[in-house]
Amino acid sequence: MSRVIPVKYFDEKMPKLKKLKQGDWIDLSVRDIQVADYGLVNPIILDNEHGWDVYNGESTPMVIKVKFGIAMELPSGKEAHIVPRGSTFKNYLMTLANNVGIVDNSFCGPDDEWWGNFVVHGSFEMEKYARVAQFKIVDKMPHYDFLTVDELHGDNRGSEGSTGL
């Protein structure tokens, strides 16, 4: 059963969202790149006719803000989880700063463009609308009450990679 979710595109040339045949994730494309000014040393971002040249001349990572060019009205009780595509670091030497981005269904206004902060580990060229992230719509965590107890009765699992490689 298909459900309809309203999506606003901030650029008429943006690739439209579509689910691929393989997997349950939907690609996000880059509409714009900006300096994410957190008082850190910032990379140099140059617009070119096809996209951007990002220069990190420092030995420390830098941060950019990547705008994905969409806003969406997610249904009540749903949220989107955004992660980098598997090839993002290989192609652009950048990682999503918070590892997983969460877009709550309350983030639904006409100017609530989805975006992510990426840590830049080197210099790269990127074409406009490059696919750097992907998202999946999931159910929000149901409400739970937590009960304080003196002891738990399950078996200890262990920690630090106890399930092996």
C-alpha positions in Angstrom: 0.0 0.0 0.0 1.4 3.4 -1.0 1.0 6.5 1.1 1.4 10.0 -0.1 3.8 12.4 1.6 3.9 16.1 0.6 7.4 17.1 -0.5 8.6 20.7 -1.3 11.6 21.0 -3.7 13.7 24.1 -3.2 15.1 23.9 -6.7 13.0 22.9 -9.7 15.9 20.9 -11.2 16.4 18.8 -8.1 16.1 15.0 -8.8 12.8 13.9 -7.5 12.8 11.5 -4.5 12.2 7.8 -5.5 12.7 4.5 -3.8 15.1 2.3 -5.6 14.2 -1.4 -6.3 17.0 -2.6 -4.0 16.8 -1.6 -0.4 14.5 0.7 1.6 16.6 3.8 1.6 16.0 6.9 -0.5 18.9 9.0 -1.8 19.3 12.7 -0.9 21.0 15.1 -3.4 23.0 18.2 -2.7 21.3 21.5 -3.5 23.8 23.8 -1.9 27.0 23.8 0.3 27.8 26.5 2.8 30.4 27.1 5.5 29.1 25.8 8.9 30.5 28.5 11.0 31.1 27.1 14.5 34.1 29.3 15.2 36.4 26.7 13.6 38.8 27.0 10.8 36.5 26.8 7.7 37.1 25.3 4.3 37.1 27.4 1.2 34.0 26.7 -1.0 34.1 27.9 -4.6 31.0 27.7 -6.8 31.7 26.6 -10.3 29.3 26.1 -13.2 28.7 22.4 -12.3 28.8 22.5 -8.5 31.5 23.2 -6.0 35.2 23.0 -5.2 35.8 22.5 -1.5 39.4 23.1 -0.2 40.6 22.0 3.1 44.2 23.2 3.3 44.4 22.6 7.0 45.5 19.4 8.8 42.4 19.5 10.9 38.9 18.5 9.8 36.5 21.3 8.9 32.7 21.5 8.7 30.3 22.3 5.9 26.5 22.6 5.8 25.0 20.5 3.0 21.4 21.5 2.0 19.4 18.6 0.5 16.8 20.8 -1.3 13.7 19.3 0.2 11.1 19.8 2.9 8.6 17.2 3.8 5.4 16.8 5.9 6.0 13.4 7.5 3.0 11.7 8.9 2.3 11.8 12.6 4.3 9.2 14.5 7.0 9.0 11.8 10.5 10.4 11.5 13.3 10.2 8.9 16.8 8.9 9.7 19.5 10.3 7.5 22.9 8.6 7.0 25.7 9.0 4.5 25.8 6.8 1.4 28.5 4.2 1.5 30.5 6.0 -1.2 30.4 9.5 0.4 33.7 9.3 2.2 35.5 7.6 -0.7 34.2 10.2 -3.2 34.2 13.4 -1.1 36.4 12.8 2.0 33.5 13.8 4.3 31.5 12.2 7.0 28.1 13.2 8.5 29.0 15.0 11.7 26.4 13.4 14.0 26.6 10.0 12.2 22.7 9.8 11.9 20.5 12.8 11.3 16.9 12.7 12.6 14.1 14.7 11.0 11.1 14.7 13.3 7.6 15.1 11.9 7.3 18.5 13.6 10.0 19.8 11.1 7.4 20.3 8.4 7.2 24.1 7.6 7.6 25.5 4.1 11.1 26.7 4.9 12.2 23.6 6.9 14.8 22.4 4.3 16.6 19.2 5.3 20.3 19.6 5.8 23.3 18.0 7.5 26.7 19.1 8.8 29.5 17.1 7.2 33.1 17.0 8.5 35.5 17.6 5.6 38.7 15.6 5.8 40.3 16.8 2.6 39.7 18.7 -0.6 37.2 17.6 -3.3 35.1 18.6 -6.2 31.3 17.9 -6.1 28.7 18.2 -8.8 25.4 19.8 -8.1 22.8 17.2 -7.1 25.5 14.7 -6.1 24.0 11.9 -3.9 25.8 12.0 -0.6 23.1 10.8 1.9 20.1 8.6 2.1 17.1 8.4 4.4 14.5 6.0 5.6 11.1 6.8 7.2 10.6 5.0 10.5 8.2 4.9 13.4 9.0 7.1 16.3 9.7 5.3 19.6 6.5 4.6 21.4 6.0 6.2 24.9 7.5 4.1 27.7 7.5 4.6 31.4 10.7 3.5 33.2 10.8 1.7 36.5 13.8 1.9 38.8 14.8 -1.6 40.1 17.6 -2.8 42.3 18.4 -5.8 40.1 17.9 -7.1 36.5 17.4 -10.8 35.9 18.6 -11.4 32.3 21.9 -13.0 31.3 24.9 -10.7 30.9 25.8 -10.2 27.3 29.1 -8.5 27.7 30.3 -5.3 25.9 32.9 -3.9 23.5 32.1 -6.1 20.5 31.2 -9.2 22.4 29.3 -10.6 19.3 32.6 -10.9 17.3 33.6 -9.7 13.9 
